[in-house]
Amino acid sequence: MLASRGPAAALAGMTLMLLAALCGAGVNACYRAALAEGLPVPLVPFARGLITLGFLAPWILRTGPVAALATRRPKLHLARGAAGIATFLLQLLAIMLLPLADAVAIMSARPLWVLPLAALLLHEKVRRDRALAAGLGFLGVLIIAQPGGDLSWGTPLAMAAGLCSGLVLICFRALSPTEPPARVVAWYSVTSVLFWGPVSAFVWQTPTLFALLMLVGGTLCALLADLAASAAARRAEVGLLAPFEYAQIPASAVIGWLAYGETPGWPLLAGTLAMVAATLYLVRRGR
């Protein structure tokens, strides 16, 4: 059942989305540290799927594996899984090639991708003012990316990750009326393990103790982020939740500064302000 949409539910949804954003910053930091240990990229999503299923095991065993995964919407779950797999792969590559805060800032533009995706997939009408606001937000992405300078492959990868992440958000929204958050996460975890398992077998490398701890920490953050985002979508509209995702950017900037000595520059601040302004305008008009 879809949660009520009163003010209390909306406030709870916004709080849950803020928690999801902060957990998202922890995901990127932990997985980047694991990759820095020399771990092959496919092992990270494979390990995430396995560890997530381990965290969900008590619920799956209590409910029963068949009942836990039983659904009338398998195609939508598979679509969410495909979008999630693409998002996570692009995300890992982006955080390897860009400063942490810059990669997160560009990937956090997914609220701006949601506008055309909602028009295409949910048949929502796009008004001129919303298109202009989305254009302003995309300008913020370009300020951060600085395409006139030395363009890294991480920039288009981060932008593609934001686009695929927008698809994930659309899938969350479509699944939320009938599917509990745990089932959505369980389906994605099973899909991820089945997809990345054979790939990981060819590039297997036993992780160090530190890399293993980072994998567990990143997966725990990812699980909390997925559960919180799915629960938030049951309580508030996507447009109302979108601005809270930008909390990842300052959190990632602090982590990048403390862990990697990365000093954020003015393009990050200016671009983020443009993206936040555009998203807030879209939310205000949407209300």
N, C-alpha and C positions, 0 to 999 in steps of 0.2 A: 504494500500500500504506500502511496505517495504521502509524505508527511504534510501537515498543514502548512499554509503559506502566510500565517499571520506575522506580526512584527517580531514576536518571540522566536518563531521558527527561522525568520530571516536573520536575526542576530546570531542564533546558534549556527546557521549555515555559514555566515561570514567568519565567525570564530573558528569553525572547523576548516575553512579554506585557508585562513592565516596559518593554522597549525600545519596543514598540508604543504604550504609554501616553505615554511621553515624546515620541515622534514626534507623537502626537495633539495634545499641547500646542503643538508647533511648527506644526502644520497650522492650528489656530485663530488663532494669533498672526499668521502670514503672511497668511492670507486676510482677516483683519480689517483689516490694514494695506492690502491691495489694495482692499478696499471703501471704506476711508476716502479713497482717491484718487478716488472718484466712479465707480468701475467698476460697471456694472449687474450685479445679482446673477446672472442666467443665464449671463453670460460666465465666471464663476468655475468652475462645474462643467464647462462646455464646454471651457474651457482645461485644466482638470485632466485630462479624458479624453484630449485630444489630446497633452498633454505626457507623460502616463503611457504612451501608446502609443509615443511617441518613445523613452522610456527602455527600453521592452520590445522595440523594433525589432530589436536584434541577436539576441535570443532567438527572436523570431518569424521572422526571415529564416533563421536557422540551422536551425530546426525545420521551417519551412514554414508559411505562414498556415493552410492547411487542417488540418495535423497539430496545430498549436499550439492551435487552437480546437475540434478534434474532441472530442466528448463524447457520452455516452449519457444525459446528464441536462440537456438544454437547458432544460426547464421550471424546474428548481431554480436554474439560473444566471439565468434571467429573473426569478425571484422574488427572488434576491439583488440583482439589478440594480435592481428596483423599490424594494425596501426601502432600498438604498443611495442612490438618487436622492432619495427622500423624506427620509432622514436628513440628507443633505448640505444640502438646501434649508432644512430646519428649523434645522439647525445654523448656517448662515450668517445667517439672520434673527435667531436668538437672540443670537449674539455681537455683532450690530449694536445690539441693544436693551438688553443687560444688561452689567454689568461682566464682564470676561473670566472671572475665577475663579468668579463666581456662575453664569454660564452653563455653564461646564465642569462645575461641581459637580452641577448639576441634571441635565445630560446624562449624567453618569457614574453615575447611578442605574440604568443598564441591567442590571447584575447582578440587581437586584431585580425588574425586569420579566421577566427570563429565567425566573423560577420559575413564574409563571402561564402564560407562553408555552410552556414545556416541558411543562406539564400539558396544555395545549390541543393543541399540535402534535405532541409526542412521546409523549403519553399517559403521562407520568410522574405518579405518585401524589403529591399534596400533603399532607404531614402537618401537624397542627395547630401544632407547634412551628415549623415552617418558615413557615407563614402568619403567625404572631405576629412572627417575626423580620423578615419582609418588611414587616409593618406598622410596626415600629420604624424600619426603613430609610426608609420613605415619610414617617414623621414627621420624619426628618432633612431630607428634601427640603422639607417644609413650613416647617421652621425657616429654611432658607436663603431660600426664596421669600417668607416673611413675608406671607401672603395678607391679613392684617389691615391692612396698610399700603397704599401706593400700588402696586397690582398692575400691572406692565408686561406688555404682550403678549409680551415675551420669555420670561416664566415658563412659560405654557402651551406656547409653541413649543419651549422647551428640554425640557420634560417629554415632549412628543410626539417630539422627536428621540431622547430616551433610549429610548422605547418602540420606535421603528423601528430603532434601533441594536441593541436586543435581538433583533429579527427577523434582522438581519444576522448576529449571533453564532450564532443557531440555524442559519441557512443555512450558515455556515462549518463548523459541526459536522457537518451532514448531508453536505456536499460532501467533507469531508476524507478519508474512506476511499478515494476513487477519483480525486480531482482534485488535481493539483499546484497550489501557491499561485500560480504565475505564470499558469496558465490561468484561475483564479478571478478574478484581477485583470484579465486581458486581456478576459474576457467583460464584466466590469463597465464597463471603459473604453469598449469598443465600444458597449454599451448606452447609456452616458451621452452619448457623442458623437452618436449617432443621435437621442436624445431632445432634447438641449439645442441641437443645431445649428440647426434651423429657428427655435427661439425666439430664439437669439442673433442671428440674421440681422435680426430686427426691431428689436433694441435695440443694435446694434453700436456700439461706441465703442473707438477705438484706445487701448490702455493706455499709460500713461506708462512710462518706463524703470523707475522704482521699482516700479510696480504689476506690471510684467512679471517683475521679479526676485522679487517676493513670490509671484507665481503659480508660478514655477518652484520656489522654495524650499518653498512649501506643498505642491506636488504631489510633490516628492521625499520630503518627510516623510510624506505620505499613502501613497505607494507603499511606503515602508519599513514603515509601520504596518500596512498590509494584508498584506504578505508575512510580517511577523513574527507577526501575529495568526493568520493561516492556518496557518503553520508550528507555532505554539504549540498550536493546536487538534488537531494531529496527534500531539502528544506528551503532552498532559495533558487531564484532564476540564475542562469548562467551569467547573464550580463551583470547581475549584482555581485557575483562572486569574483568575476574576472580581475578587478583592480587589486585584490589582495594577493594575487600571485606575484606581484612585483616585490613583495617582501623578501623574495629569494635573492634579489640583487644586492641590497646592502649586507645581508647576511653572508652571501658568497664573497663580497668584497672584503669583509672582515676576516673570513677564513683564509682567503687568498693572501691577505697581508700578513697574517700571523703564521701561516704554514709554509708559504712559498715566497714571501717577501715581495709580492706583487703590489705595486702602488697604483691605485685607480687614477686615471687621468680625467681631464675635463670633458672629453667626448662621452665618457660613461655617464657622468652626471647630467650633461645637457641632453643626451639621447634618452636617458631614462625619464627625465622630466617631461620630454615631449610625448613619450609613450604613455606615461601616467596621465598627463593632461588629456590626451585623446581618449583613453579608456574611461576616465571619469566623465568626460562629456558624453560618450556613448551611453554610459549607465544613466546619467541624468536625463538624457532624451528618452531612453528606454522606459524610465519610470512614468 
